[in-house]
Amino acid sequence: GYGGLDCRTHVTDCIDEPCRNNGSCALQPNGFECHCAPGCEGTTCEEDVNECLSEPCQNGAICMDGVAEFSCFCVPGFQGFNCEIDINE
């Protein structure tokens, strides 16, 4: 069927579940809009956000991006979620 201000919007746009990665679909006057879950972005939530781009790991640690998360691999002498703790002091 059709709906919206001018009855030109397919109200079935969200029935096909176009939003990926647990995104939610909302009908809009010109189609649909996806509201992405944390860690995803893009028109249909198809892109994984690279959490390592903000350089969260400290003290020379290596950041590994995951889906909606990241992990820091600390260099010797450091520990903690972001390798922020100097264990040599």
C-alpha distances in whole Angstrom, upper triangle without the diagonal:
4,7,11,14,13,9,9,8,6,6,7,10,12,11,14,16,17,20,23,27,25,23,20,17,16,13,14,14,14,13,14,18,20,23,26,28,32,33,30,29,27,23,22,25,27,30,33,35,39,40,44,43,44,47,47,50,54,57,57,54,52,48,46,42,40,36,36,40,43,46,50,53,56,59,62,63,60,57,54,51,51,55,56,59,62,64,67,68
4,7,10,9,5,6,5,5,5,8,10,12,13,15,17,18,20,24,27,25,23,20,17,15,11,12,10,11,10,13,16,19,22,25,28,31,33,30,28,26,22,21,25,27,30,33,34,38,39,43,42,43,46,46,50,53,56,56,54,51,47,45,42,40,36,35,39,42,46,49,52,55,58,62,63,59,57,54,50,50,54,55,58,61,63,66,67
4,7,7,4,6,5,6,6,10,11,13,14,17,18,18,20,24,27,25,22,19,16,13,10,10,8,10,10,12,15,18,20,24,27,30,32,29,27,25,22,21,24,27,30,32,33,37,39,42,41,42,45,45,48,52,55,55,53,51,47,45,41,39,36,35,38,42,45,48,52,55,58,61,62,58,56,53,49,49,53,54,57,60,62,65,66
4,6,5,7,6,8,8,12,12,14,16,18,19,19,20,24,27,25,22,19,16,12,9,8,5,8,9,11,14,17,19,23,26,29,31,28,26,24,21,21,24,26,29,31,32,36,37,40,39,40,43,44,47,50,54,53,51,49,46,44,40,39,35,34,38,41,44,47,51,53,57,60,60,57,55,51,48,48,51,52,55,58,61,64,64
4,6,8,8,12,12,16,16,17,20,22,23,22,23,27,30,28,25,22,19,15,12,10,7,10,12,14,16,20,22,25,28,31,33,30,28,26,23,24,26,29,31,34,34,38,39,42,41,41,45,45,49,52,55,55,53,51,48,46,43,41,38,36,40,43,47,50,53,55,59,62,62,59,57,53,50,50,53,54,57,60,63,66,66
4,5,8,11,12,16,16,18,20,22,23,23,24,28,31,30,27,24,20,18,14,12,8,10,12,15,18,22,24,27,31,33,35,32,29,27,24,25,28,30,32,35,36,39,41,44,43,43,47,47,51,54,57,57,55,53,49,48,44,43,39,38,42,45,49,52,55,57,60,64,65,61,59,56,52,52,56,56,59,63,65,68,68
4,6,8,9,13,13,16,17,19,21,21,23,27,30,29,26,23,19,16,13,12,9,10,11,14,18,21,23,27,30,33,34,31,29,27,23,24,27,29,32,35,36,39,41,44,43,44,47,48,51,54,58,57,55,53,49,47,44,42,38,38,41,44,48,51,54,57,60,64,64,61,59,56,52,52,55,56,59,63,65,68,69
4,6,9,12,12,15,16,18,19,19,21,25,28,27,24,22,18,16,12,11,8,8,9,12,16,19,22,25,28,32,33,30,27,25,21,21,25,26,29,32,33,37,39,42,41,42,45,46,49,52,56,55,53,51,47,45,41,40,37,36,40,43,46,49,52,55,58,62,63,59,57,54,51,50,54,55,58,61,63,66,67
4,6,9,8,11,13,14,16,15,17,21,24,23,21,18,14,12,8,8,6,6,6,9,12,16,19,22,25,28,29,26,24,21,18,18,21,23,26,29,30,34,36,39,38,39,42,43,46,49,53,52,50,47,44,42,38,36,33,32,36,39,43,46,49,52,55,58,59,56,54,51,47,47,51,51,55,58,60,63,64
4,5,6,9,10,11,13,13,16,19,23,22,19,17,13,12,9,10,9,9,7,9,13,15,18,21,24,28,29,25,24,21,18,17,20,22,25,28,30,34,35,39,38,39,42,43,46,49,52,52,49,47,43,41,37,35,32,32,35,38,42,45,48,51,54,58,59,55,53,50,46,47,50,51,54,58,60,63,64
4,6,7,8,11,12,13,15,19,22,20,18,15,11,10,7,9,10,10,8,9,12,15,17,20,23,26,28,25,23,22,18,17,20,22,25,28,30,33,35,38,38,39,42,42,45,48,52,51,49,47,43,41,37,35,31,30,34,38,41,44,47,50,54,57,58,54,52,49,45,45,49,50,53,57,58,62,62
4,5,5,7,10,11,13,17,20,19,17,14,11,11,9,11,12,12,9,10,13,14,17,19,22,25,27,24,23,21,18,16,19,20,24,27,29,32,34,37,37,38,41,41,44,47,51,50,48,45,41,39,35,33,29,29,33,36,40,43,46,49,52,55,57,53,51,48,44,45,48,49,52,56,57,61,62
4,6,6,8,8,10,14,17,16,14,12,9,9,7,9,11,10,7,6,10,11,14,16,19,23,24,21,19,17,14,12,15,17,20,23,25,29,31,34,33,35,38,38,41,44,48,47,45,42,38,36,32,30,26,26,30,33,37,40,43,46,49,53,54,50,48,45,41,42,45,47,50,53,55,58,59
4,5,5,6,8,12,15,13,11,9,6,7,7,10,13,12,9,7,9,9,12,14,16,20,21,18,18,16,13,11,14,16,19,21,23,27,29,32,32,33,36,36,39,42,46,45,42,40,36,34,30,28,24,24,28,31,34,38,41,44,47,50,51,48,45,42,39,39,43,44,47,50,52,55,56
4,5,8,10,13,16,14,13,11,9,10,10,14,16,15,12,11,13,13,15,17,18,22,24,21,20,19,16,14,16,18,21,23,26,29,31,34,34,36,39,38,41,44,48,47,44,42,38,35,32,29,25,26,29,33,36,39,42,45,49,52,53,50,47,44,40,41,45,46,49,52,54,57,58
4,6,9,11,14,14,13,12,10,12,12,15,17,16,12,11,13,12,15,16,18,22,22,19,19,17,15,12,15,15,19,21,24,27,29,33,33,34,37,37,39,43,46,45,43,40,36,33,30,27,24,24,28,31,34,38,40,44,47,50,51,48,46,43,39,40,43,45,48,51,53,56,57
4,6,8,11,10,9,8,7,10,11,14,17,16,13,10,11,10,12,13,14,18,19,16,16,15,13,10,11,13,16,18,21,24,26,29,30,31,34,33,36,39,43,42,39,36,33,30,27,24,20,21,24,28,31,34,37,40,44,47,48,45,42,39,36,36,40,41,44,47,49,52,53
4,6,10,10,9,9,7,10,11,14,16,15,11,9,9,8,11,11,14,17,17,14,13,12,9,6,9,10,14,16,19,22,24,27,27,29,32,32,34,38,41,40,38,35,31,29,25,23,19,20,23,26,30,33,36,39,42,45,47,44,41,39,35,35,39,40,43,46,48,51,52
4,7,7,5,6,6,10,12,14,17,16,13,9,8,6,8,8,10,13,14,11,10,9,8,5,6,8,11,13,15,19,21,24,24,26,28,28,31,34,38,37,34,32,28,26,22,20,16,16,20,23,26,30,33,36,39,42,43,40,38,35,31,32,35,37,40,43,44,48,49
4,6,6,8,9,13,16,18,21,20,16,13,12,9,10,8,9,12,12,9,10,10,10,6,5,6,9,11,13,17,19,22,22,24,26,26,28,32,35,34,32,29,25,23,19,16,13,14,17,20,24,27,30,33,36,39,41,37,35,33,29,29,33,34,37,40,42,45,46
4,6,9,12,15,18,20,24,23,20,16,14,11,10,8,7,10,9,7,9,11,12,9,6,7,9,9,12,15,16,19,20,22,24,24,26,29,33,32,29,26,22,20,16,13,10,10,14,17,20,24,26,30,33,36,37,34,32,29,25,26,29,31,34,37,38,42,43
4,7,10,13,16,19,23,22,19,15,13,10,9,7,6,9,11,9,11,13,13,10,8,10,12,12,14,17,18,22,23,24,26,25,27,31,34,34,31,28,25,22,19,16,12,12,15,19,22,25,28,31,35,38,39,35,33,30,26,27,31,32,35,38,39,43,44
4,7,10,13,15,19,19,16,12,10,6,5,4,5,9,10,8,9,10,10,8,6,9,11,12,14,17,18,22,22,23,26,25,28,31,35,34,32,29,26,23,20,17,14,13,16,20,23,27,30,33,36,39,40,37,34,31,27,28,32,33,36,39,41,44,45
4,7,10,13,17,17,14,10,8,6,5,6,8,12,14,12,12,13,12,9,9,12,15,16,17,21,21,25,25,26,29,28,31,34,38,38,35,33,29,27,23,21,17,16,20,23,27,30,33,36,40,42,43,40,37,34,30,31,35,36,39,42,44,47,48
4,7,9,13,13,10,7,6,5,6,9,11,15,17,14,13,13,11,9,10,13,16,18,19,23,24,27,27,28,31,31,34,37,41,40,38,36,32,30,26,24,20,19,23,26,30,33,36,39,43,46,46,43,40,37,34,34,38,39,42,45,47,50,51
4,6,10,11,9,6,5,6,8,11,13,17,19,16,15,15,12,11,13,16,19,20,21,25,26,30,29,30,33,33,36,39,43,42,40,38,34,32,29,27,23,22,26,29,32,36,39,42,45,48,49,45,43,40,36,36,40,41,44,47,49,52,53
4,7,8,6,4,6,9,11,14,17,20,22,19,18,17,14,13,15,18,21,23,24,28,29,33,32,33,36,36,39,42,46,45,43,41,37,36,32,30,26,25,29,32,36,39,42,45,48,51,52,49,46,43,39,40,43,44,47,50,53,56,56
4,5,5,5,6,10,12,15,19,21,23,20,18,17,13,14,16,19,21,24,25,28,29,33,32,32,36,36,39,42,46,46,44,42,38,36,33,31,28,27,30,33,37,40,43,46,49,52,53,49,47,44,40,40,44,45,48,51,53,56,57
4,6,8,10,14,16,19,22,25,27,24,21,19,16,17,20,22,24,27,28,31,33,36,35,35,39,39,43,46,49,49,47,45,41,40,36,35,31,30,34,37,40,43,47,49,52,56,56,53,51,48,44,44,47,48,51,54,57,60,60
4,7,9,13,16,19,22,25,26,23,20,17,14,15,18,20,23,26,26,30,32,35,33,34,38,38,42,45,48,48,46,44,40,38,35,33,30,29,33,36,40,42,45,48,51,55,55,52,50,47,44,43,47,47,51,54,56,59,60
4,7,10,14,16,20,23,24,20,18,16,12,12,16,18,20,23,24,28,30,33,32,33,36,37,40,43,47,46,44,42,38,36,32,31,28,27,31,34,37,40,43,46,49,53,54,50,48,45,42,41,45,46,49,52,55,57,58
4,7,10,13,16,19,20,17,15,13,10,10,13,15,18,20,21,25,27,30,29,30,34,34,37,40,44,43,41,39,35,33,29,28,24,24,27,30,34,37,40,43,46,49,50,47,45,42,38,38,42,43,46,49,51,54,55
4,7,9,13,16,17,14,12,10,7,8,10,13,15,18,18,22,23,27,26,27,30,30,33,37,40,40,38,35,32,30,26,25,21,20,24,27,31,34,37,40,43,46,47,43,41,38,35,34,38,39,42,45,48,51,51
4,6,9,12,14,11,9,8,7,6,7,10,12,14,15,19,20,24,23,24,27,27,30,34,37,37,35,32,29,27,23,21,18,17,21,24,27,30,34,36,40,43,44,40,38,35,31,31,35,36,39,42,44,47,48
4,7,10,12,9,9,10,9,8,8,11,13,14,14,18,19,22,22,22,25,25,28,31,35,35,33,31,27,25,22,20,17,15,18,22,25,28,32,34,38,41,41,38,35,32,29,29,32,33,36,40,42,45,46
4,6,8,6,6,8,9,8,5,9,10,10,11,14,15,19,19,20,22,22,25,28,32,32,29,27,23,22,18,16,13,11,15,18,22,25,28,31,34,37,38,34,32,29,25,25,29,30,33,37,39,42,43
4,6,6,8,11,12,11,8,11,11,10,11,14,14,18,18,19,21,20,23,27,30,30,27,25,22,20,16,14,11,9,12,16,19,22,26,28,32,35,35,32,29,26,23,23,27,28,31,34,36,39,40
4,6,8,12,14,13,10,12,11,9,9,11,11,14,15,15,18,17,19,23,26,26,24,22,18,17,14,12,9,6,9,13,16,19,23,25,28,31,32,28,26,23,19,19,23,24,27,30,32,35,36
4,7,11,14,13,9,10,9,6,5,8,8,11,12,13,15,15,17,21,24,24,21,19,15,14,10,9,6,4,7,10,14,17,20,23,26,29,30,27,24,22,18,18,21,23,26,29,31,34,35
4,7,10,9,5,7,6,5,5,9,10,14,14,15,18,18,20,24,27,27,24,22,18,16,12,11,8,7,10,13,17,20,23,26,29,32,33,30,28,25,22,21,25,26,30,33,35,37,39
4,7,7,5,6,5,6,6,10,12,15,14,16,19,19,22,26,29,28,26,24,20,18,15,14,11,10,14,16,20,22,25,28,31,35,36,32,31,28,24,24,27,28,32,35,37,40,41
4,5,5,6,6,9,9,13,15,18,17,18,21,22,25,29,32,31,29,26,23,21,17,17,14,14,17,19,23,25,28,31,34,38,39,36,34,32,28,27,30,32,35,38,40,43,44
4,6,7,9,12,13,16,19,22,20,22,25,26,29,32,36,35,33,30,26,25,21,20,17,17,20,23,26,29,32,35,38,41,43,39,38,35,31,31,34,35,39,42,44,47,48
4,5,8,11,13,17,19,22,21,23,26,27,29,33,36,35,33,30,26,24,20,19,16,16,19,22,26,29,32,35,38,41,42,39,37,35,31,31,34,36,39,42,44,47,48
4,6,8,10,13,15,18,18,20,23,23,26,29,32,31,29,27,23,21,17,15,12,12,16,18,22,25,28,31,34,37,39,35,33,31,27,27,30,32,35,38,40,43,44
4,7,10,13,15,18,18,20,23,23,25,29,32,31,28,25,22,19,16,14,11,12,16,18,21,24,27,30,33,36,38,35,33,31,27,27,30,32,35,38,40,43,44
4,6,9,12,14,14,17,19,20,22,26,29,27,25,22,19,16,13,12,10,11,13,15,19,21,24,27,30,33,35,32,30,28,25,24,27,29,32,35,37,39,41
4,6,9,11,12,14,16,17,19,22,25,24,22,19,15,13,9,8,6,7,10,11,15,18,20,24,26,30,31,28,27,25,21,20,23,25,29,31,33,36,37
4,6,9,9,11,13,14,16,20,23,22,20,17,14,12,9,9,8,7,9,10,14,16,19,22,25,28,29,26,25,23,19,18,21,23,26,29,31,34,35
4,5,6,8,10,11,13,17,20,18,16,14,10,9,6,8,8,8,8,8,12,13,16,19,21,25,26,23,22,20,17,16,19,20,24,26,28,31,32
4,5,6,8,8,10,14,17,16,14,12,9,9,6,8,9,8,7,6,9,11,14,17,20,23,24,21,19,17,14,12,16,17,20,23,25,28,29
4,5,5,6,8,11,14,13,11,9,6,7,6,9,11,11,9,7,9,9,12,14,17,20,21,18,18,16,13,11,14,15,19,21,23,26,27
4,5,8,10,13,16,15,14,12,9,10,9,12,14,13,12,10,13,13,15,17,19,23,24,21,20,19,16,14,16,18,21,23,26,28,29
4,6,9,11,14,14,13,13,10,12,11,14,15,14,12,11,13,13,16,17,19,22,23,20,19,17,15,12,15,15,19,21,24,26,27
4,6,8,11,10,10,9,8,10,11,14,16,15,13,10,11,10,13,13,15,19,19,16,16,15,13,10,12,13,16,18,21,23,24
4,6,10,11,9,10,8,10,11,13,15,14,11,9,9,8,11,12,14,18,18,14,13,12,9,6,9,10,14,16,19,21,22
4,7,7,6,7,6,9,11,14,17,16,12,9,8,6,8,8,11,14,14,11,10,10,8,5,6,8,11,13,16,18,19
4,6,6,9,9,13,15,18,20,19,16,13,12,8,10,8,10,12,12,9,10,10,10,6,5,6,9,10,14,15,16
4,6,9,11,15,17,20,23,23,19,16,14,10,10,8,8,10,10,8,10,11,12,9,7,7,9,9,12,13,14
4,7,9,13,16,19,22,22,19,15,13,10,9,7,7,10,11,9,11,13,13,10,9,10,12,12,14,15,17
4,6,10,13,16,19,19,16,12,10,6,5,5,6,9,11,9,10,11,11,8,7,9,12,12,14,16,18
4,7,10,13,17,17,14,10,8,6,5,7,8,12,14,12,12,13,12,10,9,13,15,16,18,19,21
4,6,10,13,13,10,7,6,5,6,9,11,15,17,14,13,13,11,9,10,13,16,18,19,21,24
4,7,10,12,9,6,5,6,8,11,14,17,19,17,16,15,12,12,13,16,19,21,22,24,27
4,7,8,6,4,7,9,11,14,17,21,22,20,18,17,14,13,15,18,21,23,25,27,29
4,6,5,5,8,11,13,17,20,23,25,22,20,18,15,15,17,20,23,25,26,29,31
4,5,8,11,14,17,20,23,26,28,25,22,20,17,17,20,23,25,28,29,32,34
4,7,11,14,17,20,23,26,27,24,22,19,15,16,19,21,24,27,28,32,33
4,7,10,14,16,20,23,24,20,18,15,12,12,15,17,20,23,25,28,29
4,7,10,13,16,19,20,17,15,13,10,10,13,15,18,20,22,25,27
4,7,10,13,16,17,14,12,11,8,8,10,13,15,18,19,22,24
4,6,10,12,14,11,9,9,7,6,7,10,12,14,16,18,20
4,7,10,12,10,9,10,9,8,8,11,13,14,15,17,20
4,6,8,6,6,8,9,8,5,9,10,10,11,13,16
4,6,6,8,11,13,11,8,11,11,10,11,12,15
4,6,8,12,14,13,10,12,11,9,9,9,13
4,7,11,14,13,9,10,8,6,5,6,9
4,7,10,9,5,7,5,5,6,8,10
4,7,7,4,6,5,7,7,10,12
4,5,5,6,6,9,10,13,14
4,6,7,9,12,13,17,18
4,5,8,11,13,16,17
4,6,8,10,13,14
4,7,9,12,12
4,6,9,9
4,6,6
4,6
4
